[in-house]
Amino acid sequence: MSDAAETLAMVSESGYFGPARVLDVDADSHRVRVLLDTSVKMWVTPALPCPHAFKWGDTVLVAGRPDD
C-alpha cells in the first residue's frame, strides 16, 4: 500500500484533527475543499456559521470523520 493510501486509511478509520489549507469554496453548498497536512484533499462543512469568507490559501482547523 502506498504512503498516501495508508494515510487515507488512517484518516478514514480514526478521523482527523489538525490544520488544513483551503483549496476551493462552494458557496452554494457551503462546503470548503481543503488539503490536510497528510496530503489528503477533501470537502468539509464548517461547523459554525462564520462571518469570515474562506478563500484559497487560508489555514483552517479541521476536526471530524469522513461521511459514511
N, C-alpha and C positions, 0 to 999 in steps of 0.2 A: 504494500500500500504506500502511495506517495506521501510525503510530509503534509501536503495540502489536504489530502483525503483524510489523513489521521487527525489533522487539526479540525476539519469539518465534523468528523465523527465525534471528537471530544466536545465541540461546541454543541452539537445536536443532542448528545447524551446529558451533559451537565449544565447546559445553559452558558451564559456569558455575562460578565460584569467587568466593564473596563472602557477605555477610550475608543472612539471611532471617529473617522473623518467623513464629513458629508460629501457625497459624490453627486447627488441629484435630489430634487424635491418635486413631488407630485402634489400640487396644490389642490387638485380635485379630490384625491383620496386622503389627503392629509398624511401622507407617508413620506418617509425620507430614506433614500438609499445611502448606505454607509459602508465604509471599508473598516473592518475591525483590525486591531493590531495583530491578529492572527492571519491576516491576508484574505479573510473571507468577506465577500460582499453580500449584503442582504438588505431587504426593505424592512424598515421598522416604523412603528407608530409611536409618536411622542406620548408619554404617559400623562402629561399635564398640559392643559392649554397654555400657550406661551405667547406673549406679545412679540417675541423675537421671531423674525423671519429667517429661517435657516437658509444658508447659501453654501455654494461649493467651497470646500476648504475649511469650513467651521469644524472645530473639535467638540464632540458631544460625548456624554456618558451614556452607555448602552447597558441595560440590565434586562435579563429575561431569557426565555427559551424560544426556540422556533415554534411556529404554529404547527399543530398536528394536522 
